[in-house]
Amino acid sequence: MGLLSGTAQAAERDYCPERPGIGTPACTIAPGRISLETGLVDWTREDDSSTRSDTILIGDTLVRIGLTDTIEAQLGWTPFGHARTRDKNSAAIDRANRVGDVLLGFKANVHNPDGSGFSVAVHPFVTLPVGRGPVGAGDWGAGLVVPVTYDLSDALNLELSPELDAAVDQDGNGRHLAFSGTMGLGVAITPAVTGTVEFQALRDDDPSGATTQALAGLSLGWMANDALQLDIGGAIGLNHASPDSEIYLGISRRF
């Protein structure tokens, strides 16, 4: 334990949580450190001419473990999700309480692991079908994100997150191609508060019907101290294929 603590202190750098927001930062956790990042509550609404769906996730958690100066391991899980769908024509309501799927992955930074200046990483991952639909996907999936960040100034940071996925089919059996691109601009409002504006375009070639989604997001993160962040954020759909809205609250803690 003493060796682990000494390693962490020697490699100490500013805490860089993956929360909040749509995209993925390029920074990695310092070796010997652990980041626990939890969505306290996340509510997504989808509304069309025939149905309204509400999905609430509680405790959606990502654990990041610093293995080396440039590589971290990741483990994610959603312990509880509630989905409610109302048919507008018949007024029938379906409800489901489920656990979500497990994510396993790692992130390897190839330039500036603390995220300063120009920073690049590769982030492959797999999802394991621990949960059932509508919260779980029903089958295994995989993906690759290549996050890139660049400091435009001391107060402005540009973020890019291209992603390629073997996404699970809507019927929960098999996989198909999906890909997305997320662009964000982070603004240091104060030394402790950062705001981020993001846009995402996603193409999903599901066998049941291909869709193209467009989202805009806004989030705020407050560093209460050098190892604790609180966050709030939301996103809105910019076209009919996208979820209408999402609101979330979260907390991140470094150990």
TORTINU-185131 format. One record per residue (C-alpha): x, y, z; chain; residue in one letter; residue number from 1. Coordinates in steps of 0.2 Angstrom, whole numbers, always signed. Each point is the difference from the previous one (the first is absolute). Layout:
! residues N
X X | Y Y | Z Z | nuti A | roti A | fise NUM;
...
This chain:
! residues 255
X +0 | Y +0 | Z +0 | nuti A | roti M | fise 1;
X +14 | Y +12 | Z +4 | nuti A | roti G | fise 2;
X +8 | Y -4 | Z -17 | nuti A | roti L | fise 3;
X -16 | Y +4 | Z -9 | nuti A | roti L | fise 4;
X -2 | Y +16 | Z +10 | nuti A | roti S | fise 5;
X +18 | Y +6 | Z -4 | nuti A | roti G | fise 6;
X -3 | Y -4 | Z -19 | nuti A | roti T | fise 7;
X -16 | Y +10 | Z +0 | nuti A | roti A | fise 8;
X +9 | Y +15 | Z +9 | nuti A | roti Q | fise 9;
X +15 | Y -1 | Z -12 | nuti A | roti A | fise 10;
X -12 | Y +1 | Z -16 | nuti A | roti A | fise 11;
X -13 | Y +12 | Z +8 | nuti A | roti E | fise 12;
X -9 | Y +11 | Z -13 | nuti A | roti R | fise 13;
X -16 | Y +10 | Z +0 | nuti A | roti D | fise 14;
X -16 | Y -10 | Z +1 | nuti A | roti Y | fise 15;
X -8 | Y -3 | Z -17 | nuti A | roti C | fise 16;
X -17 | Y -9 | Z +2 | nuti A | roti P | fise 17;
X -9 | Y -6 | Z -16 | nuti A | roti E | fise 18;
X -16 | Y +8 | Z +7 | nuti A | roti R | fise 19;
X -10 | Y +10 | Z -5 | nuti A | roti P | fise 20;
X -5 | Y +1 | Z -18 | nuti A | roti G | fise 21;
X -2 | Y -10 | Z -16 | nuti A | roti I | fise 22;
X +18 | Y -1 | Z -6 | nuti A | roti G | fise 23;
X +15 | Y -9 | Z +7 | nuti A | roti T | fise 24;
X +16 | Y +9 | Z +7 | nuti A | roti P | fise 25;
X +17 | Y -6 | Z -6 | nuti A | roti A | fise 26;
X +8 | Y +1 | Z +17 | nuti A | roti C | fise 27;
X +3 | Y -15 | Z +11 | nuti A | roti T | fise 28;
X +1 | Y -3 | Z +19 | nuti A | roti I | fise 29;
X +17 | Y +0 | Z +8 | nuti A | roti A | fise 30;
X +8 | Y -17 | Z +4 | nuti A | roti P | fise 31;
X -6 | Y -6 | Z +17 | nuti A | roti G | fise 32;
X -15 | Y +11 | Z +0 | nuti A | roti R | fise 33;
X -19 | Y -5 | Z -1 | nuti A | roti I | fise 34;
X -14 | Y +11 | Z -6 | nuti A | roti S | fise 35;
X -18 | Y -4 | Z +5 | nuti A | roti L | fise 36;
X -12 | Y +9 | Z -12 | nuti A | roti E | fise 37;
X -19 | Y -2 | Z +4 | nuti A | roti T | fise 38;
X -15 | Y +7 | Z -9 | nuti A | roti G | fise 39;
X -12 | Y +2 | Z +15 | nuti A | roti L | fise 40;
X -15 | Y +2 | Z -11 | nuti A | roti V | fise 41;
X -2 | Y +1 | Z -19 | nuti A | roti D | fise 42;
X -17 | Y +3 | Z -8 | nuti A | roti W | fise 43;
X -3 | Y -2 | Z -19 | nuti A | roti T | fise 44;
X -16 | Y +4 | Z -9 | nuti A | roti R | fise 45;
X -6 | Y -6 | Z -17 | nuti A | roti E | fise 46;
X -16 | Y +7 | Z -7 | nuti A | roti D | fise 47;
X -8 | Y -4 | Z -17 | nuti A | roti D | fise 48;
X -18 | Y +0 | Z -7 | nuti A | roti S | fise 49;
X -5 | Y -17 | Z +7 | nuti A | roti S | fise 50;
X +11 | Y -3 | Z +16 | nuti A | roti T | fise 51;
X +9 | Y +9 | Z +14 | nuti A | roti R | fise 52;
X +15 | Y -9 | Z +8 | nuti A | roti S | fise 53;
X +9 | Y +5 | Z +16 | nuti A | roti D | fise 54;
X +16 | Y -9 | Z +6 | nuti A | roti T | fise 55;
X +8 | Y +4 | Z +17 | nuti A | roti I | fise 56;
X +17 | Y -7 | Z +5 | nuti A | roti L | fise 57;
X +6 | Y +0 | Z +18 | nuti A | roti I | fise 58;
X +18 | Y -2 | Z +4 | nuti A | roti G | fise 59;
X +7 | Y -2 | Z -17 | nuti A | roti D | fise 60;
X +19 | Y -3 | Z +5 | nuti A | roti T | fise 61;
X +17 | Y +0 | Z -8 | nuti A | roti L | fise 62;
X +15 | Y -5 | Z +9 | nuti A | roti V | fise 63;
X +17 | Y +5 | Z -8 | nuti A | roti R | fise 64;
X +16 | Y -8 | Z +6 | nuti A | roti I | fise 65;
X +17 | Y +8 | Z -4 | nuti A | roti G | fise 66;
X +12 | Y -14 | Z -5 | nuti A | roti L | fise 67;
X +14 | Y +9 | Z -8 | nuti A | roti T | fise 68;
X +4 | Y +18 | Z -3 | nuti A | roti D | fise 69;
X -10 | Y -1 | Z -17 | nuti A | roti T | fise 70;
X -12 | Y -15 | Z +2 | nuti A | roti I | fise 71;
X -15 | Y -2 | Z +11 | nuti A | roti E | fise 72;
X -13 | Y -14 | Z +2 | nuti A | roti A | fise 73;
X -18 | Y +3 | Z +0 | nuti A | roti Q | fise 74;
X -15 | Y -9 | Z +8 | nuti A | roti L | fise 75;
X -18 | Y +7 | Z -2 | nuti A | roti G | fise 76;
X -17 | Y -6 | Z +6 | nuti A | roti W | fise 77;
X -18 | Y +7 | Z +2 | nuti A | roti T | fise 78;
X -7 | Y -9 | Z +16 | nuti A | roti P | fise 79;
X -18 | Y +7 | Z -3 | nuti A | roti F | fise 80;
X -11 | Y +6 | Z -14 | nuti A | roti G | fise 81;
X -18 | Y +4 | Z -2 | nuti A | roti H | fise 82;
X -9 | Y +1 | Z -17 | nuti A | roti A | fise 83;
X -18 | Y +6 | Z -2 | nuti A | roti R | fise 84;
X -8 | Y +0 | Z -17 | nuti A | roti T | fise 85;
X -18 | Y +7 | Z -3 | nuti A | roti R | fise 86;
X -10 | Y -3 | Z -15 | nuti A | roti D | fise 87;
X -9 | Y +16 | Z -5 | nuti A | roti K | fise 88;
X -14 | Y -8 | Z -9 | nuti A | roti N | fise 89;
X -5 | Y -14 | Z +12 | nuti A | roti S | fise 90;
X +7 | Y +8 | Z +16 | nuti A | roti A | fise 91;
X +8 | Y -16 | Z +4 | nuti A | roti A | fise 92;
X +16 | Y +1 | Z +11 | nuti A | roti I | fise 93;
X +15 | Y -12 | Z +0 | nuti A | roti D | fise 94;
X +12 | Y +1 | Z +14 | nuti A | roti R | fise 95;
X +17 | Y -10 | Z +3 | nuti A | roti A | fise 96;
X +13 | Y +1 | Z +14 | nuti A | roti N | fise 97;
X +17 | Y -8 | Z -6 | nuti A | roti R | fise 98;
X +18 | Y +0 | Z +3 | nuti A | roti V | fise 99;
X +11 | Y +6 | Z -14 | nuti A | roti G | fise 100;
X +15 | Y -7 | Z -9 | nuti A | roti D | fise 101;
X +18 | Y -1 | Z +5 | nuti A | roti V | fise 102;
X +14 | Y +10 | Z -9 | nuti A | roti L | fise 103;
X +18 | Y -6 | Z -1 | nuti A | roti L | fise 104;
X +13 | Y +10 | Z -8 | nuti A | roti G | fise 105;
X +16 | Y +10 | Z +1 | nuti A | roti F | fise 106;
X +7 | Y +16 | Z -6 | nuti A | roti K | fise 107;
X +18 | Y +3 | Z -6 | nuti A | roti A | fise 108;
X +6 | Y +17 | Z -2 | nuti A | roti N | fise 109;
X +13 | Y +3 | Z -14 | nuti A | roti V | fise 110;
X +4 | Y +18 | Z +3 | nuti A | roti H | fise 111;
X -2 | Y +11 | Z +16 | nuti A | roti N | fise 112;
X -9 | Y -12 | Z +12 | nuti A | roti P | fise 113;
X -4 | Y +14 | Z +12 | nuti A | roti D | fise 114;
X -11 | Y +8 | Z -14 | nuti A | roti G | fise 115;
X +10 | Y +15 | Z -2 | nuti A | roti S | fise 116;
X +4 | Y +9 | Z -17 | nuti A | roti G | fise 117;
X -3 | Y -13 | Z -14 | nuti A | roti F | fise 118;
X -6 | Y -16 | Z +7 | nuti A | roti S | fise 119;
X -5 | Y -16 | Z -9 | nuti A | roti V | fise 120;
X -6 | Y -18 | Z +6 | nuti A | roti A | fise 121;
X -7 | Y -16 | Z -6 | nuti A | roti V | fise 122;
X -15 | Y -7 | Z +10 | nuti A | roti H | fise 123;
X -6 | Y -18 | Z -5 | nuti A | roti P | fise 124;
X -14 | Y -8 | Z +11 | nuti A | roti F | fise 125;
X -12 | Y -14 | Z +0 | nuti A | roti V | fise 126;
X -17 | Y -1 | Z +8 | nuti A | roti T | fise 127;
X -7 | Y -16 | Z +8 | nuti A | roti L | fise 128;
X -18 | Y -4 | Z +0 | nuti A | roti P | fise 129;
X -3 | Y -1 | Z +19 | nuti A | roti V | fise 130;
X -16 | Y +9 | Z -1 | nuti A | roti G | fise 131;
X -16 | Y -2 | Z -10 | nuti A | roti R | fise 132;
X -9 | Y +12 | Z -11 | nuti A | roti G | fise 133;
X -6 | Y +13 | Z +0 | nuti A | roti P | fise 134;
X +15 | Y +6 | Z +12 | nuti A | roti V | fise 135;
X +12 | Y -14 | Z -6 | nuti A | roti G | fise 136;
X +4 | Y -3 | Z -19 | nuti A | roti A | fise 137;
X -3 | Y -18 | Z +1 | nuti A | roti G | fise 138;
X +16 | Y -6 | Z -9 | nuti A | roti D | fise 139;
X +19 | Y +5 | Z +1 | nuti A | roti W | fise 140;
X +6 | Y +15 | Z -9 | nuti A | roti G | fise 141;
X +17 | Y +9 | Z -3 | nuti A | roti A | fise 142;
X +7 | Y +16 | Z -6 | nuti A | roti G | fise 143;
X +15 | Y +12 | Z -2 | nuti A | roti L | fise 144;
X +1 | Y +18 | Z +5 | nuti A | roti V | fise 145;
X +15 | Y +11 | Z -5 | nuti A | roti V | fise 146;
X -1 | Y +15 | Z +11 | nuti A | roti P | fise 147;
X +10 | Y +16 | Z -5 | nuti A | roti V | fise 148;
X +1 | Y +16 | Z +10 | nuti A | roti T | fise 149;
X +9 | Y +16 | Z -3 | nuti A | roti Y | fise 150;
X +3 | Y +15 | Z +11 | nuti A | roti D | fise 151;
X -5 | Y +16 | Z -10 | nuti A | roti L | fise 152;
X +5 | Y +11 | Z +15 | nuti A | roti S | fise 153;
X +1 | Y -1 | Z +19 | nuti A | roti D | fise 154;
X -19 | Y +1 | Z +0 | nuti A | roti A | fise 155;
X -6 | Y -9 | Z -16 | nuti A | roti L | fise 156;
X +2 | Y -18 | Z -4 | nuti A | roti N | fise 157;
X -6 | Y -9 | Z -16 | nuti A | roti L | fise 158;
X -6 | Y -18 | Z +1 | nuti A | roti E | fise 159;
X -3 | Y -13 | Z -14 | nuti A | roti L | fise 160;
X -6 | Y -17 | Z +3 | nuti A | roti S | fise 161;
X -2 | Y -11 | Z -16 | nuti A | roti P | fise 162;
X -7 | Y -17 | Z +4 | nuti A | roti E | fise 163;
X -3 | Y -17 | Z -10 | nuti A | roti L | fise 164;
X -12 | Y -13 | Z +8 | nuti A | roti D | fise 165;
X -6 | Y -18 | Z -3 | nuti A | roti A | fise 166;
X -16 | Y +5 | Z +8 | nuti A | roti A | fise 167;
X -13 | Y -12 | Z +6 | nuti A | roti V | fise 168;
X -15 | Y -2 | Z -12 | nuti A | roti D | fise 169;
X -16 | Y +7 | Z +7 | nuti A | roti Q | fise 170;
X -8 | Y -18 | Z +2 | nuti A | roti D | fise 171;
X +15 | Y -4 | Z +11 | nuti A | roti G | fise 172;
X +7 | Y -13 | Z -11 | nuti A | roti N | fise 173;
X +15 | Y +3 | Z -10 | nuti A | roti G | fise 174;
X +10 | Y +16 | Z -5 | nuti A | roti R | fise 175;
X +1 | Y +14 | Z -13 | nuti A | roti H | fise 176;
X +11 | Y +14 | Z -5 | nuti A | roti L | fise 177;
X -2 | Y +17 | Z +9 | nuti A | roti A | fise 178;
X +11 | Y +15 | Z +0 | nuti A | roti F | fise 179;
X +0 | Y +18 | Z +8 | nuti A | roti S | fise 180;
X +10 | Y +16 | Z +1 | nuti A | roti G | fise 181;
X -1 | Y +11 | Z +15 | nuti A | roti T | fise 182;
X +7 | Y +18 | Z +1 | nuti A | roti M | fise 183;
X +1 | Y +10 | Z +16 | nuti A | roti G | fise 184;
X +7 | Y +17 | Z +6 | nuti A | roti L | fise 185;
X +4 | Y +0 | Z +18 | nuti A | roti G | fise 186;
X +1 | Y +17 | Z +9 | nuti A | roti V | fise 187;
X +8 | Y +4 | Z +17 | nuti A | roti A | fise 188;
X -13 | Y +11 | Z +8 | nuti A | roti I | fise 189;
X +10 | Y +1 | Z +16 | nuti A | roti T | fise 190;
X +15 | Y -10 | Z +7 | nuti A | roti P | fise 191;
X -12 | Y -12 | Z +7 | nuti A | roti A | fise 192;
X -15 | Y +0 | Z -13 | nuti A | roti V | fise 193;
X +1 | Y -6 | Z -18 | nuti A | roti T | fise 194;
X -14 | Y +1 | Z -12 | nuti A | roti G | fise 195;
X -1 | Y -11 | Z -16 | nuti A | roti T | fise 196;
X -10 | Y +2 | Z -16 | nuti A | roti V | fise 197;
X -1 | Y -15 | Z -11 | nuti A | roti E | fise 198;
X -8 | Y -6 | Z -17 | nuti A | roti F | fise 199;
X -1 | Y -18 | Z -5 | nuti A | roti Q | fise 200;
X -5 | Y -9 | Z -16 | nuti A | roti A | fise 201;
X -3 | Y -19 | Z +0 | nuti A | roti L | fise 202;
X -4 | Y -12 | Z -14 | nuti A | roti R | fise 203;
X -8 | Y -16 | Z +5 | nuti A | roti D | fise 204;
X -3 | Y -14 | Z -13 | nuti A | roti D | fise 205;
X -11 | Y -11 | Z +10 | nuti A | roti D | fise 206;
X -8 | Y -14 | Z -11 | nuti A | roti P | fise 207;
X -18 | Y +7 | Z +6 | nuti A | roti S | fise 208;
X +4 | Y +16 | Z -8 | nuti A | roti G | fise 209;
X +15 | Y +12 | Z -2 | nuti A | roti A | fise 210;
X -1 | Y +17 | Z +10 | nuti A | roti T | fise 211;
X +11 | Y +15 | Z +1 | nuti A | roti T | fise 212;
X -1 | Y +9 | Z +17 | nuti A | roti Q | fise 213;
X +6 | Y +18 | Z +4 | nuti A | roti A | fise 214;
X +2 | Y +6 | Z +18 | nuti A | roti L | fise 215;
X +5 | Y +16 | Z +9 | nuti A | roti A | fise 216;
X +6 | Y +0 | Z +18 | nuti A | roti G | fise 217;
X +5 | Y +12 | Z +14 | nuti A | roti L | fise 218;
X +8 | Y -5 | Z +16 | nuti A | roti S | fise 219;
X +9 | Y +8 | Z +15 | nuti A | roti L | fise 220;
X +13 | Y -8 | Z +11 | nuti A | roti G | fise 221;
X +5 | Y +7 | Z +17 | nuti A | roti W | fise 222;
X +16 | Y -6 | Z +8 | nuti A | roti M | fise 223;
X -4 | Y +1 | Z +19 | nuti A | roti A | fise 224;
X +18 | Y -4 | Z +4 | nuti A | roti N | fise 225;
X +15 | Y -8 | Z -10 | nuti A | roti D | fise 226;
X -8 | Y -18 | Z +1 | nuti A | roti A | fise 227;
X -19 | Y +3 | Z +0 | nuti A | roti L | fise 228;
X -11 | Y +7 | Z -14 | nuti A | roti Q | fise 229;
X -19 | Y +3 | Z -1 | nuti A | roti L | fise 230;
X -9 | Y +1 | Z -17 | nuti A | roti D | fise 231;
X -16 | Y +4 | Z -8 | nuti A | roti I | fise 232;
X -5 | Y +0 | Z -18 | nuti A | roti G | fise 233;
X -12 | Y -3 | Z -14 | nuti A | roti G | fise 234;
X -3 | Y -4 | Z -18 | nuti A | roti A | fise 235;
X -13 | Y +3 | Z -13 | nuti A | roti I | fise 236;
X -4 | Y -9 | Z -16 | nuti A | roti G | fise 237;
X +2 | Y +11 | Z -16 | nuti A | roti L | fise 238;
X -10 | Y -12 | Z -12 | nuti A | roti N | fise 239;
X -15 | Y -12 | Z +1 | nuti A | roti H | fise 240;
X +11 | Y -15 | Z +1 | nuti A | roti A | fise 241;
X +9 | Y +6 | Z +17 | nuti A | roti S | fise 242;
X -6 | Y -1 | Z +18 | nuti A | roti P | fise 243;
X -10 | Y +16 | Z +4 | nuti A | roti D | fise 244;
X +10 | Y +4 | Z +16 | nuti A | roti S | fise 245;
X +12 | Y -6 | Z +13 | nuti A | roti E | fise 246;
X +4 | Y +7 | Z +18 | nuti A | roti I | fise 247;
X +12 | Y -7 | Z +12 | nuti A | roti Y | fise 248;
X +10 | Y +3 | Z +16 | nuti A | roti L | fise 249;
X +16 | Y -8 | Z +5 | nuti A | roti G | fise 250;
X +15 | Y -1 | Z +11 | nuti A | roti I | fise 251;
X +18 | Y -5 | Z -3 | nuti A | roti S | fise 252;
X +13 | Y -4 | Z +14 | nuti A | roti R | fise 253;
X +19 | Y -5 | Z -2 | nuti A | roti R | fise 254;
X +8 | Y -11 | Z +13 | nuti A | roti F | fise 255;
